[in-house]
Amino acid sequence: MADRTRRQSPVLIVGLGRFGISLATQLVGQGREVLAVERDHGLVQRYADALTHVVEADATDIEALQQLGARDFSTAVVGVGTSIESSVLVAVNLVDLGINQVWAKAINQAHGKILTRIGCHHVVFPEHDAGVRVAHLVANQMMDFIEFDESFAIVKMRPPRDVIGHSIDYCHPRRRHKVNIVGIKTPGGPFQYAQPETIIGADDVIIVSGHVRDLERFADYSEQKR
């Protein structure tokens, strides 16, 4: 597997709860080979036909992982559910096996710190991140929200009334609102990179980047002006 690029190489996923199966099916849909390891017999049976390979095994046992050839994978994901102890044991095993990229799901900050300290390369907080995203969508009338860290994000939204019918160069959102309009989608068309001469229509959808607070103000401004 070492001669494959990271984008092509198979992925080992431990745990087929909501997070694990969602990730696994997305990767399979992208053409990636997935080996899913789950100790719950019922889940193994349920997803046997949906994934490339599903194996019933206890990944807290490093010998079980060795027998499955886990050492040959360059990327592994710990998607174990609410058991912090099991999550940590699985993560330790994967790190000890020398897997290049170990991703792990954390259920809270303390769990995340433990996963980081034992050597996980990436720790994700799906429940927390989903909550943050939905909160912005609900509170600010955004259509989508992607936060890269605590201060910077990209959002999808409808344009404020005072920019409709004008070019981006004329509106100058960066000077007036401290945000950048980076993409625009007209009805029935694909998203395009925004250019200074791009005219914004009333039914367009815009992609805007900037600091979270500035984006929140711009979204509120957009809602008030429509």
Secondary structure, 3 states (H helix, E strand, C coil): CCCCCCCCCCEEEECCCHHHHHHHHHHHHCCCCEEEEECCHHHHHHHCCCCCEEEECCCCCHHHHHHCCHHHCCEEEECCCCCHHHHHHHHHHHHHCCCCEEEEECCCHHHHHHHHHCCCCEEECHHHHHHHHHHHHHHHCCCEEEECCCCEEEEEECCCHHHCCCEHHHHCHHHHHCEEEEEEECCCCCEEECCCCCECCCCCEEEEEEEHHHHHHHHHHHHHHC
